[in-house]
Amino acid sequence: MRKIIVDLNVVKDNEFSLMYEKFGLDVQNKSYEDFERRLLQMSIQTIIEVKNRQQNLTSCAKWIFILEDIQQKSDCMYCIWGV
């Protein structure tokens, strides 16, 4: 089982509908459980690894999460939605 921690601290109002369309996440109601279920159904190929954490995390889009036990890795930082 993958443990997913989602950082949604900085989400603009106009991004709510886009996030719901992409991930099925109801941000306004903080439906993190639904978000986690949807992420677990996503294929690994849609996840982009952040190569340089310190440099990329500041310019990375809002949706940053940690996937544990993925391809025998642990505590790797991944980013979706592009860098």
C-alpha positions as CSV (number, residue, x, y, z in Angstrom):
1,M,0.0,0.0,0.0
2,R,1.3,3.4,-0.9
3,K,1.1,6.2,1.7
4,I,0.3,9.5,0.0
5,I,0.7,12.9,1.7
6,V,-0.8,15.8,-0.3
7,D,0.2,19.4,0.1
8,L,-2.7,21.6,-1.0
9,N,-1.9,24.7,1.0
10,V,-1.6,27.0,-2.0
11,V,-4.5,26.5,-4.3
12,K,-6.1,29.3,-6.3
13,D,-9.8,29.7,-6.5
14,N,-9.9,29.2,-10.3
15,E,-7.9,25.9,-9.9
16,F,-10.6,24.0,-7.9
17,S,-12.6,22.9,-10.9
18,L,-9.5,22.0,-12.8
19,M,-8.3,19.8,-9.9
20,Y,-11.6,18.1,-9.6
21,E,-11.7,17.4,-13.3
22,K,-8.2,15.9,-13.3
23,F,-8.1,14.1,-10.0
24,G,-11.7,14.0,-8.7
25,L,-10.6,16.0,-5.7
26,D,-13.2,18.2,-4.0
27,V,-10.8,20.7,-2.6
28,Q,-13.4,22.9,-1.0
29,N,-14.6,20.0,1.1
30,K,-11.1,18.7,1.7
31,S,-11.9,15.2,0.4
32,Y,-8.4,13.8,0.7
33,E,-9.6,10.2,1.0
34,D,-11.2,10.4,-2.5
35,F,-8.0,12.1,-3.8
36,E,-5.9,9.3,-2.4
37,R,-8.1,6.6,-4.0
38,R,-7.9,8.3,-7.4
39,L,-4.1,8.7,-7.2
40,L,-3.7,5.0,-6.4
41,Q,-5.6,4.2,-9.6
42,M,-3.3,6.4,-11.7
43,S,-0.5,4.7,-13.7
44,I,3.0,5.3,-12.5
45,Q,3.9,6.8,-15.9
46,T,1.9,9.9,-15.1
47,I,4.1,10.7,-12.2
48,I,7.1,12.9,-12.8
49,E,10.0,12.6,-10.5
50,V,11.4,15.8,-9.2
51,K,15.1,15.4,-9.9
52,N,16.4,18.4,-7.9
53,R,14.2,18.9,-4.9
54,Q,15.4,22.2,-3.6
55,Q,15.5,23.9,-7.0
56,N,12.3,22.4,-8.5
57,L,10.0,22.5,-5.5
58,T,9.7,26.2,-5.5
59,S,8.8,26.3,-9.2
60,C,6.8,23.2,-9.1
61,A,3.0,23.4,-9.4
62,K,0.8,23.0,-6.3
63,W,0.3,19.2,-6.1
64,I,3.3,17.7,-4.4
65,F,3.1,14.4,-2.6
66,I,5.2,11.6,-1.3
67,L,4.8,8.1,-2.6
68,E,6.3,5.4,-0.4
69,D,7.1,1.8,-1.5
70,I,6.9,2.6,-5.2
71,Q,9.3,0.6,-7.3
72,Q,11.2,-0.4,-4.1
73,K,11.9,3.3,-3.3
74,S,11.0,5.1,-0.2
75,D,10.6,8.8,0.8
76,C,11.0,9.9,-2.8
77,M,9.5,13.2,-3.7
78,Y,7.3,13.2,-6.7
79,C,5.4,15.9,-8.5
80,I,2.4,15.8,-10.8
81,W,1.0,18.5,-13.1
82,G,4.4,19.3,-14.5
83,V,7.4,21.2,-13.3
